[in-house]
């Protein structure tokens, strides 16, 4: 790979390539050390962290669908304190200078601020804020579907950290541009989209939902056209950089997101099919640039021709 062509500064996060391992599919990065070179990864986005340890949902938590998968893992994780004490030191030992971004969520605005403060430490290069969670103090309204709630979370995180703040947006909204502008105005340094789409699978033998949680998050190639459309809409609505994800399985897929306006991309479900996908997608982007005589990946960003 020609790292000079691929080197990317995403909202102040220095990366060797514009390709990250997406949250929830790449563990803490070190789980993939036997499958790819972690020092050739643009950035690692951690699995979702919460204030306290979570065991996740009961019952079936993953179901395959045509062109994708549904999951209702339920944010299973060791909790913020265990992560900081036990996992982060091991991560930093094994990933070298690869950027590490901590993804987290909470049930109240105050807890989002607390999490941001705890993650404002050496070894964490940025934070990704998952706002696709219910606000336990406001009757269960999902932060990511209400502009005011999303802005309140973003503001609380911004006040409690000096790290770059990436807000991960939910696609389960009427107007993604409204959400993007709300978190930009509240202090986000970047946005990421899309998070999973809500879906459901029914077992036709038992007539019961297949997933233990009834519904789950749809990811994989089936969501890519929706994700590309939302990235394009959001990128045209805000001035902060956009991280594009949703169904990326190849360099060509990644190029679509870049042309739509993403400055970087993240690979999710494809990691379960090909555990070297993050590295391979970056190599494919590099080959694409070379074949077209382009000198840097930034020459693709937002260059889709409309009209």
N, C-alpha and C positions, 0 to 999 in steps of 0.2 A: 504493500500500500504506500502511496505517496502522501505522507502526512502533511506535507506543505500544502497540498491541494485540499485536504480535508479538515485541517485545524479550524476549530470553531470556538468563538467566544459567545456563549449563550447567557445573556443577562449577567455577565461578569464571571461566569463559570468557564474556566479554560478547559477545552476538551481536544483530544487528538483527532477525533472524528465527530461528525454530527449525529452519531447513532448511539442511543442509550438503551439499557435494559430496563423495560417498563416495570413499574411497581406491581407486586403481586405475582409476577411470573419469573422473576430473576433472584428471588430470595434476598440475601444480603450480598450477593455477588460471589462470595467464596464457595457457594455450592456448585458453581459452574467452572471452577478452576481446572478440572480434569478434561473439560470439553473445548475450551478456547483460551486464548491468551488474554488474561484480564488487562494487561497493559496495552492492549490494542482496542480496548472498548472506550467509546467516547465518555460515557458516564454510567454509573450504576444508580438506579433509583430503588431504594429499599422497599421491602414489603411494608405494608401499612402498620404504623406504630400507634398505640393508644395509651392513655394515662395509666391503665392497669392491665395486667396480663389478660388475654382472652383465649378461651378454649375453642371458639368458633361455633358454628351451628351444628346441631345434631342431624343425623340421618344422611341421606345421599347429598353430596355437596358439589358434584360435577356431573354434567350430562353433555354428551356430544350432540351436535345438531348439524344439519347440512351446511357446510361451509363455516363451521365455527363451534363454539362451546358455550354452555351456560355454567356459571359457578355461583355458589352461595356459601363461600368459605366462612364468612362471618368475621373477617378481620382477625383470624387466629394469629397471635403474636405474643412475645414474651413480656411486653410492656416496656415503657420508656426507660425505667431505671435499670432493668436487667440488660437492655440493649446498650446503654451507656457504659455500664460496668463490665460487661462480659463480651459483648459482640463487637462493638465498635473498635476496641483495641486489636482484635484479631483481623477485622476487615482491613484496617490500615496497614497491618503487617503484610498482608497477602496481595493487596491490589496495587501497591506501589503508588505512583502519582496519578492514577486514574481518579477522576472526580467522583465523589460520593454524595448523593442527594438523599436526604431522609424524608420519606413520605409519612404523614401522620394525619390523624383525625381525632375528633372529640365530640362530646355531646352538648357542650355549652361554649359560648364565646370565651368565657373566662378560662376554660380548660385548653382551648386552642392557644390562647396567649401563654399559658403556663408551659405547654409543650414546646412552643417556639423558643421560650427562654431557656429551657433545659437543653435544647438542641443547638444553642448558640455556643458551640464548643469547637476546639480544634479537631480536625478529622472529618467534620461535616462541611461540605462545600456549598450547600444550598438546601432549601427545604421545599418540598412539594406538598401543598395543603389540599387534602382530600375533603371537599365540601359536600360530597354525596352521602351525608349522614343526617339523621333526624336530630333536631334541636329538642332535647328532653325538657326544656323549660317553656317551650312555645307550642305544646300540643303535638309534637312530633313532626312539625313542618321540616322538610329537608332543606338544609342550608343552601344547597346548590340549585334549588328551583325558585328561590326568592332573591331578587337583586339586593334588597336591603339587608337580608340576613347574610348573604355572601359578602357584601361590603363590610359588615360588622366583623365577621371573622377575619377578613383580610386586614382590616385596620388593627385588630388586636394582635395578629401575628406580626405585622409590620412594626408595631411599637415595641415588641419584645425580642427582636433579633436584628443583628447586623448582616445576616446572611441574605443572599438573593432569595426572594420569595416567588415561587411558582404556584399559581392557583390552578388546580385541576378541575375543569368544568364538567358538569353533567350534561349529556346530550338530551336528557329527558325534560326539555324545556320548549316553550313555544318559539322564542327568539334568542338564539345564542349570542347575537351581537349585543343585546341588552345586558346579558350577564357579563360578557367580556368587558364592556365599558364600565360596569359597576365596580368590578374588582380592580380595574386599572386606576380608576379615580380614587379608590381606597388605598392605593399604595403598592399593588402587585408589581413586581419587576418583570414578570412573564406569565403567560397562561399556557396550560396544557389541555389538549382535547383531541379525542374524546375519551371520557370514562365509558364504562359499559352501558349498553342499552338494556332496559328491563325486559325480560322475557319469561316464558313459562313453557314447560313440557309436561304433557299428560300421558301416563302409561295407559294404553288402550286395553290392556288385559285386566288391570285392576280398577281402571277408571279413576285413579288417584294421581295427584301431581307426583312427578318423578323425584323432584328435589324436596329435601326435608323442609326447606324454608318456603315452599310453594313456588316462589319466583326467584329468579337469579339474574346475574349480569351476563349479557350476550357479548362475546368478543370473537375475534377471528376474521377471516377474509370476508364473511358476509356483511360486516359493518363498514368495510372500507369506503364505499361510495358515499355513505352518510358522513363518515369522518372527514373525507376530503372536502365535501361541501361545507361542513361546519368550520373547518380550518380556513377555507377561503373567505367565508363570511366574517369570521372573527378577525382574521388578519387585515381585512379591509375596514374594520371598525375601530381598531386600536393601534397605538404606536409602539407598544411594547412587543417583544418577540413572542413567537408562538411555537410551542412544542407539539408536533403532530403525531398522533398514534391512533391505531384502530385498524387491525387487519393487515399490517405490513408483513409480508413474507418474502420480499425480494428487493433488490436494488431499484427495480422499475417502480415498485409500489412506493418506495421511499421518495423517489424523484417526483412522483405525482404530488405528494404532500409538500415537497419543497417548492415546486412550481405554484402550488396553491397559496403559498405564503408562509409556510413553516420555516423557521431558521434551523431547526433540528428535529429529529424524529426519535421515537422509541419503539422497540420491538417487544410485543407482548406474547400472545398465544403461540406464535411460531416457535418460541423457545422450547415449548413442550414437544414439538415435532422434530425440530433440529436444534439441539442445544448450543450449536455454534452460530446460530442465526445472526446475532448482533455483529459479530466479526464479519460474517459472510456478506451481510447487507452493506456494510461499509466498503468492503472490497468491490462489490458490484457498483456502488456509486462512483468509486474511483475509476473503474473501467469505463463507466458511462462518460465521465468528464474527459478522460483521455481520448476516447473515440470521437468526441466532438470538439477537440482542441480547446477545451475550457481549462483555465488555470486555477480556478478555485470554486469550491462548492457554493459560495455565496452568489455566484453568477446565475444560479438557478432560482433563487428565492423570490417568489412572487412574480415570476416571469410568464405565467399562464397568459395566453393570448385570447382575450374575450372580444368578440365582435370583429 
